[in-house]
Amino acid sequence: MLVCGVDIGTTNLKVSIVDGTGVSRWTRAVLTPRTAASIGAGVDASQLVGAIEDLIIEGWSAVGGGMRLSAIATTGVGEDGIFIDQTLTPLDQAIPWYDRRAVGEATQIRQNALATTRAGIEMEHTRTGAKWLWLRRHRPELFAQHSTWIALTDYPSVVWTGQPFMSETLASRSGCYDIGRRAWIAELLEICGSPELPAVRRAGEAIGTMRPGRLISAGAANDDTLVVAGGHDHPVAAAMIQRIDPVARVDSIGTANVIYGETASFPLDRFDRYLAFTVPVQAKIGVACLGVFEFSSAVRSLQSQGLDIRPILAMPKIPGEPNFFASAADLPAMPDARSVLEMAGITARRMFDHMRFAGVRDTEIYATGGWSRSRSLLELRASIFGRSIRVLSVQEPAVAGAALLAAEGLGEVVDFTTGVTTQTIDPDPHWARFYDDRYQAFYDASIRQAI
C-alpha cells in the first residue's frame, strides 16, 4: 500500500508518499505558487493543483514501483478559500489569510451583539468570515454565479473527486462555526454575508474516488484511489504526534510558532487573548487550543539589523546570560538574538498557562517544526518552560499526518512509529531557576493588576 499526504503551506508546498509500514518513501517541498505581491500575493488554485500533481507524479515515479496510490489527503492553510462555479473552476484567486483588507469588516463583525464565544475565536481580519464580508461588498459578482466557497486546502480533493466539501477544522477557522455543537452559526453566517457553503466533513472521512485526470493518466492513481478529508495543518500535525502520545502538548516552531493542546472540559464561555479554540482532528468531543505567535516576524526583526540567527541556532548553546522579556514591547531598541528568542519562549509559556486554565492537562511537550532542529533553541525553551522537551525524528508532521489520514480513510491502521525515535532536551538548571523566579514575579504582578 502507498498513500500520499499533501501539505499546502503559506510558504511551502510539500508532498510525501508513505508505505504501509508508515515509512515515508519520498518527500519533497517547493515554494507555494503565488502571484506577484503587487496584486496581493494570492494563489491561483488551478496552478496550485498542477504543482501538486507535478510533485505527486515525480514522487510516485521515483518510488512507486508500479504500485498505484491507494489514497490521498491534503492539509494546509486554515482560512484561505475561493469561489468555484458548477464546473469546479475557480472564479478568482485566493486571498492569503494574512492580507489586511478586511480589518474594517472584522471590527464590525466583532462588535455585533450576535458575535458569540461559541465560535472559539474572535473575528479578526485573518478569519474567513471577515473576508466573506469584504468580498460581498467589493466583489458581489462572485456571489451571483451559482458559486460555492471551497477552502484552498480542500480544492485539490474537490477537483479529484468532483465532490465539493469543507474539512471541519477549516470550517472552524472561519469564525462562524460552533466548535462545541459542530455546526454553522446561522446568525454569524448572515452577518458575514457568507457564500454558498458545501457539506462539512471530518478529518479521515472518505470524500470519493479519483476521477480521470493527470494522476490517472500518469499511472500514479486509478479510479479506485480514495480521496480523504484532511484539514488545517496545525491540528493535523498535532494529531500525528498524538498517535504516539495521545495527551501530548505540542510546541511547533516554524514560520509561525503554534502551541497546541486539547481539553474536554472548556465550556466556550469566553474568548482568550492568547488562544483560539478549534475542532480536534481525532477527538469527537472537547476542543483543541491553539496559541499562535509569529516567530518569523521576530526573526525578521533581527535580520533588519543585519543579524542572521541561523549560525547562532547552530551553536551547541545559545550564548549570553538569561534575561526576561514578557513581550516584544519590553525588548530593547536593538535586541540581540538571545533576547528575541527569550521573548518568544516566554510568550509560548504564557500560552501553555492559558491552556491549563482552559482545562488542558500538564502533560509532556513535544517540539516540532523547522526550528526544532536546533538543540540550543530547545534547551533555551526547556529552561523557560521549566521542564524537558521531547523531539520526534519525524520532521514534517503535517504532511505525514495527512498521509496517515489517507490511510485511515481506507480503514487501515498504520503503525508509523517504526523507526521513529524520541530525543529529550533538558533545561539548563541555572537558566531554569532564573526564568522561573522572574516568571512567577511577572505572573503575580499580572494577577494583582487584574484584581
matplotlib code that plots the C-alpha trace (Angstrom):
import matplotlib.pyplot as plt

x = [0.0, 1.1, -0.7, 0.0, -0.1, -0.1, 0.7, -0.3, 1.5, 1.7, 5.4, 6.0, 4.1, 5.0, 4.2, 5.0, 4.5, 4.2, 4.1, 2.0, 4.5, 4.2, 7.7, 8.0, 9.4, 9.6, 9.1, 9.7, 9.0, 8.7, 7.6, 3.8, 3.0, 1.8, 1.0, 3.1, 3.0, 1.8, -1.6, -1.9, 0.3, -2.8, -2.9, -4.3, -6.0, -5.7, -2.0, -1.7, -3.4, -1.0, 2.0, 0.7, 0.1, 3.7, 5.1, 2.9, 3.8, 7.5, 7.4, 5.4, 7.7, 10.7, 9.3, 6.0, 7.4, 4.2, 2.0, -0.8, -1.6, -4.3, -5.4, -4.6, -5.4, -4.5, -3.8, -2.7, -3.6, -6.8, -8.5, -7.8, -10.5, -12.0, -15.3, -15.9, -18.6, -20.6, -17.8, -15.4, -13.5, -12.1, -13.7, -10.9, -7.6, -7.5, -6.8, -4.0, -5.0, -2.6, -3.9, -5.3, -8.0, -10.8, -9.7, -12.7, -15.1, -13.6, -14.1, -17.7, -18.5, -16.7, -18.7, -22.0, -24.2, -24.6, -20.9, -20.5, -17.8, -19.2, -17.1, -14.0, -12.2, -12.8, -13.3, -10.1, -9.0, -7.4, -10.7, -12.6, -15.8, -14.2, -13.0, -16.5, -18.0, -15.2, -15.9, -19.6, -19.0, -16.2, -16.7, -20.5, -20.4, -18.7, -21.9, -24.2, -22.8, -24.3, -20.9, -19.8, -17.0, -14.2, -11.3, -8.0, -6.6, -9.6, -9.7, -7.4, -9.6, -12.7, -11.1, -10.0, -13.4, -15.9, -17.4, -17.5, -16.9, -15.2, -12.9, -14.3, -11.0, -11.1, -14.7, -13.7, -11.2, -14.0, -15.1, -18.7, -18.6, -19.8, -17.0, -18.9, -22.0, -20.1, -22.4, -22.5, -23.7, -26.5, -26.6, -22.9, -23.1, -25.7, -23.7, -20.7, -22.6, -21.4, -21.5, -23.0, -21.1, -20.6, -21.1, -18.7, -16.6, -14.5, -10.8, -10.2, -13.6, -13.7, -14.8, -14.8, -12.5, -10.2, -11.8, -10.0, -7.1, -3.4, -2.8, -4.6, -3.0, 0.4, -0.3, 0.1, -3.6, -6.5, -10.3, -10.1, -7.7, -9.6, -9.5, -9.9, -10.6, -7.7, -7.9, -6.0, -2.2, -1.5, -4.2, -3.3, 0.4, -0.5, -2.8, 0.2, 2.2, -0.8, -0.7, 2.5, 1.3, -2.5, -2.3, 0.7, 1.0, 2.8, 5.3, 5.5, 8.3, 8.1, 7.1, 4.5, 5.1, 2.0, 1.2, -1.4, -3.3, -6.8, -9.3, -12.7, -13.8, -13.7, -17.2, -16.6, -17.9, -15.2, -12.5, -8.9, -6.3, -3.6, -5.6, -8.0, -10.3, -11.0, -12.2, -9.8, -8.8, -9.5, -11.5, -15.2, -15.8, -13.9, -12.0, -8.4, -6.5, -4.2, -1.8, -0.1, 3.0, 4.6, 8.1, 9.2, 8.4, 10.7, 13.4, 12.9, 13.4, 16.9, 17.5, 16.7, 19.7, 21.9, 21.9, 21.5, 20.0, 20.9, 24.6, 23.5, 20.9, 23.5, 25.7, 25.7, 24.4, 22.7, 25.3, 24.8, 23.2, 19.4, 17.1, 13.4, 11.2, 7.4, 6.6, 8.1, 7.3, 9.8, 12.7, 15.5, 15.6, 18.3, 17.8, 20.3, 19.3, 19.0, 16.6, 14.3, 14.3, 13.7, 10.7, 9.2, 9.8, 8.1, 5.1, 4.9, 4.9, 2.0, 0.1, 0.7, -0.5, -3.7, -4.3, -4.1, -6.7, -8.9, -8.5, -5.6, -3.6, 0.0, 1.4, 4.6, 5.6, 6.8, 8.6, 8.3, 8.7, 11.8, 13.4, 13.1, 16.1, 18.2, 19.1, 20.3, 16.9, 15.1, 17.4, 16.5, 12.8, 13.0, 14.7, 11.9, 9.2, 11.0, 10.6, 12.2, 11.0, 10.7, 11.5, 10.4, 12.6, 9.6, 10.4, 7.3, 4.4, 1.7, 2.3, 3.0, -0.3, -2.2, -0.8, -1.9, -5.4, -5.4, -4.7, -7.4, -9.9, -9.1, -9.8, -6.1, -4.3, -0.7, 1.9, 4.1, 6.2, 8.5, 11.9, 10.6, 12.9, 12.4, 15.1, 14.7, 16.2, 16.6, 16.7, 19.9, 19.4, 20.9, 18.7, 15.6, 15.9, 16.3, 13.4, 11.0, 11.8, 11.2, 8.2, 6.5, 7.1, 5.7, 2.7, 2.0, 2.2, -0.3, -2.7, -2.6, -3.2, -6.3, -7.9]
y = [0.0, 3.5, 6.6, 10.3, 13.3, 16.9, 20.0, 23.3, 25.8, 29.6, 29.4, 25.8, 23.1, 19.5, 16.1, 12.8, 9.2, 6.8, 3.0, 0.5, 0.4, 4.1, 4.9, 7.9, 6.7, 10.1, 13.7, 17.0, 20.6, 23.5, 27.1, 27.5, 29.2, 32.7, 35.7, 38.9, 40.7, 43.9, 42.3, 40.6, 37.5, 35.4, 31.8, 30.6, 27.4, 25.7, 26.4, 25.0, 21.8, 21.5, 22.0, 19.3, 16.9, 17.5, 16.6, 13.5, 12.2, 12.9, 11.1, 8.2, 7.7, 7.6, 5.1, 3.7, 0.7, 0.3, 0.3, 2.8, 5.2, 3.8, 7.1, 10.8, 13.5, 17.2, 19.5, 23.2, 26.8, 27.3, 30.4, 30.9, 30.0, 30.5, 30.7, 27.9, 27.6, 24.5, 23.1, 23.4, 26.2, 28.9, 32.3, 34.3, 33.9, 33.0, 36.0, 35.0, 34.8, 37.5, 40.1, 43.1, 44.3, 43.0, 44.8, 47.1, 44.2, 42.2, 45.0, 45.4, 41.7, 41.6, 44.5, 42.9, 41.8, 38.4, 37.6, 34.6, 32.7, 29.5, 30.2, 29.7, 32.6, 36.3, 37.7, 39.2, 40.2, 36.8, 34.9, 33.6, 35.3, 38.8, 38.0, 37.0, 40.3, 42.2, 40.1, 40.7, 44.4, 44.6, 41.6, 41.0, 39.4, 36.4, 35.6, 35.8, 33.0, 29.9, 29.7, 27.7, 28.5, 26.0, 26.1, 26.3, 23.3, 21.2, 22.4, 19.7, 17.0, 18.6, 18.6, 15.0, 13.7, 16.2, 16.5, 19.9, 19.8, 21.6, 19.9, 20.6, 22.0, 24.5, 25.4, 26.2, 28.8, 30.9, 32.4, 31.2, 27.6, 26.4, 24.1, 22.6, 21.7, 21.1, 23.2, 26.5, 29.5, 30.8, 34.3, 34.8, 33.5, 36.1, 38.9, 37.9, 37.6, 34.1, 32.4, 29.1, 26.5, 22.8, 19.9, 19.8, 16.6, 15.3, 14.5, 10.9, 10.7, 9.4, 12.0, 9.9, 8.2, 9.7, 10.9, 10.7, 13.3, 13.7, 11.4, 8.5, 9.2, 9.2, 5.8, 7.3, 6.7, 4.8, 5.0, 3.1, 5.7, 7.1, 10.8, 11.6, 14.7, 16.3, 19.9, 22.6, 21.8, 22.6, 20.2, 17.6, 17.8, 17.6, 14.6, 12.8, 13.4, 12.3, 8.9, 8.3, 10.2, 10.7, 13.6, 15.3, 19.1, 20.5, 23.4, 23.8, 26.2, 27.2, 30.2, 30.6, 29.3, 27.3, 25.9, 23.1, 21.1, 19.5, 19.7, 18.0, 20.5, 24.0, 25.5, 28.0, 30.8, 33.3, 34.3, 34.1, 36.7, 34.1, 31.1, 30.2, 27.2, 24.9, 21.3, 18.5, 16.2, 12.9, 13.6, 13.6, 15.7, 18.6, 21.4, 22.0, 25.0, 26.9, 29.6, 31.4, 33.6, 35.0, 33.5, 34.6, 38.2, 38.0, 36.5, 39.3, 41.9, 40.6, 40.4, 44.1, 44.7, 42.6, 39.7, 36.2, 33.9, 30.6, 30.4, 31.2, 28.4, 26.0, 26.6, 23.9, 26.5, 29.9, 32.5, 35.0, 35.2, 34.9, 37.9, 38.3, 39.9, 39.4, 40.8, 42.5, 45.9, 45.0, 44.4, 47.0, 49.1, 46.9, 43.5, 40.7, 37.2, 35.7, 38.4, 37.9, 34.1, 34.6, 36.8, 34.2, 31.4, 33.4, 34.1, 30.3, 29.6, 32.1, 30.2, 26.9, 28.6, 29.7, 26.2, 24.9, 27.5, 26.0, 22.5, 21.1, 18.7, 19.4, 16.7, 16.1, 18.8, 17.7, 20.2, 20.1, 22.4, 23.6, 25.5, 22.5, 21.1, 23.5, 21.7, 25.0, 26.7, 23.8, 23.9, 27.6, 26.8, 23.9, 26.3, 28.9, 26.2, 24.7, 21.1, 18.8, 18.9, 15.8, 15.8, 13.2, 12.2, 13.0, 16.5, 17.1, 16.1, 17.9, 16.2, 12.9, 13.4, 13.9, 10.6, 8.8, 10.3, 9.0, 5.5, 6.0, 6.7, 3.2, 1.7, 0.8, 1.2, 2.2, 1.9, 4.7, 4.5, 2.0, 3.8, 6.9, 8.0, 10.4, 12.7, 14.5, 18.0, 19.0, 22.6, 24.3, 24.3, 27.8, 29.3, 27.4, 28.9, 32.4, 32.2, 30.6, 33.2, 36.1, 34.4, 33.9, 37.5, 38.7, 36.4, 37.6, 41.2, 40.5, 38.9, 41.9, 44.3, 42.2, 42.4]
z = [0.0, -0.8, 0.4, -0.2, 2.0, 0.7, 2.9, 1.3, 3.5, 3.4, 2.2, 1.1, -0.7, 0.4, -0.8, 0.9, -0.2, 2.7, 2.6, 4.6, 7.4, 7.9, 6.5, 4.2, 0.9, -0.7, 0.5, -1.3, -0.7, -3.2, -2.8, -2.8, -6.1, -5.6, -7.9, -7.7, -4.4, -6.1, -6.6, -3.2, -3.4, -3.8, -5.1, -8.4, -7.3, -10.7, -10.8, -7.3, -8.3, -11.2, -9.0, -6.5, -9.3, -10.7, -7.2, -6.8, -10.2, -9.6, -6.2, -7.5, -10.5, -8.1, -5.5, -6.7, -8.5, -10.5, -7.3, -7.6, -4.8, -2.6, -1.0, -0.9, 1.7, 1.9, 4.8, 4.8, 5.5, 7.5, 6.2, 2.5, 0.0, -3.4, -5.3, -7.8, -10.4, -11.2, -13.3, -10.2, -12.0, -9.7, -10.3, -8.6, -6.8, -3.1, -0.8, 1.7, 5.3, 6.4, 3.9, 5.9, 3.5, 5.8, 9.0, 9.0, 8.3, 11.2, 13.6, 12.5, 13.0, 16.3, 17.7, 16.6, 19.5, 17.8, 18.0, 20.2, 22.0, 20.6, 17.6, 19.7, 18.0, 17.9, 14.4, 13.0, 9.5, 9.1, 9.6, 6.5, 7.8, 7.6, 4.0, 3.0, 4.1, 2.3, -0.9, -0.6, -0.6, -3.2, -5.4, -5.4, -8.8, -7.4, -5.3, -8.4, -10.5, -8.7, -7.0, -4.0, -1.5, -1.2, 1.2, -0.7, 1.2, 0.1, -3.5, -5.0, -3.4, -4.8, -8.3, -8.0, -6.8, -8.2, -4.7, -3.1, 0.7, 3.5, 6.1, 9.6, 11.0, 8.2, 8.8, 12.4, 11.2, 9.6, 12.9, 12.1, 13.2, 16.6, 17.6, 20.5, 18.6, 15.4, 13.2, 11.4, 13.4, 11.1, 12.6, 12.1, 8.5, 7.8, 9.4, 7.3, 4.1, 3.6, 0.1, -0.6, 1.5, 0.9, 3.3, 6.2, 6.5, 9.4, 9.0, 7.8, 6.2, 2.6, 0.0, -3.1, -5.6, -8.2, -11.5, -14.8, -15.0, -14.9, -11.9, -13.6, -17.0, -15.4, -13.7, -10.2, -9.4, -10.7, -10.3, -7.0, -5.4, -2.4, -1.7, 2.1, 4.0, 5.8, 7.1, 9.0, 9.1, 12.8, 14.2, 11.7, 12.7, 16.4, 15.7, 14.2, 17.3, 19.5, 17.8, 19.8, 23.0, 23.0, 25.6, 24.2, 24.1, 21.0, 20.5, 16.7, 15.9, 12.2, 10.2, 13.0, 16.5, 17.3, 20.7, 20.7, 23.4, 23.8, 26.6, 27.1, 29.8, 28.4, 28.2, 25.4, 27.6, 26.8, 24.3, 25.3, 24.1, 23.8, 22.4, 19.6, 20.2, 17.3, 16.4, 17.3, 14.4, 16.2, 19.3, 18.9, 22.0, 23.5, 21.9, 20.7, 21.9, 19.5, 20.5, 17.6, 17.7, 14.5, 15.1, 11.6, 12.4, 15.4, 13.2, 10.6, 13.2, 13.7, 10.0, 9.7, 12.0, 9.7, 12.2, 10.8, 13.5, 11.8, 12.9, 16.5, 16.5, 15.1, 18.1, 20.9, 23.4, 22.9, 24.0, 26.8, 30.2, 30.8, 30.8, 31.0, 28.3, 28.7, 25.3, 22.2, 23.8, 26.6, 24.2, 23.9, 20.7, 19.2, 20.8, 20.4, 19.2, 22.7, 23.9, 20.9, 21.5, 25.2, 24.5, 22.1, 24.6, 27.4, 25.1, 24.5, 28.3, 28.8, 26.1, 27.9, 31.1, 29.4, 28.1, 31.6, 32.7, 29.8, 31.2, 29.2, 31.3, 32.2, 30.0, 28.0, 25.5, 22.0, 19.8, 16.0, 13.0, 11.2, 14.0, 16.4, 14.7, 16.8, 20.1, 21.6, 20.9, 22.6, 25.6, 26.0, 25.6, 28.1, 30.6, 30.1, 30.5, 33.5, 32.0, 29.5, 25.8, 23.6, 19.9, 17.4, 14.5, 12.1, 10.9, 8.7, 10.9, 8.9, 5.6, 7.4, 9.3, 6.0, 4.7, 7.8, 7.5, 3.9, 5.3, 7.9, 5.2, 3.8, 7.2, 7.5, 10.9, 10.1, 12.9, 11.7, 14.9, 13.3, 13.1, 14.9, 17.7, 20.6, 21.9, 25.3, 25.7, 29.3, 30.8, 31.9, 35.7, 36.2, 33.4, 34.6, 38.1, 36.8, 34.4, 36.9, 39.5, 37.0, 35.5, 38.9, 39.8, 36.5, 36.9, 40.5, 39.3, 36.5, 38.9, 41.2, 38.3, 37.3, 40.8]

ax = plt.figure().add_subplot(projection="3d")
ax.plot(x, y, z, "-o")
ax.set_aspect("equal")
plt.show()
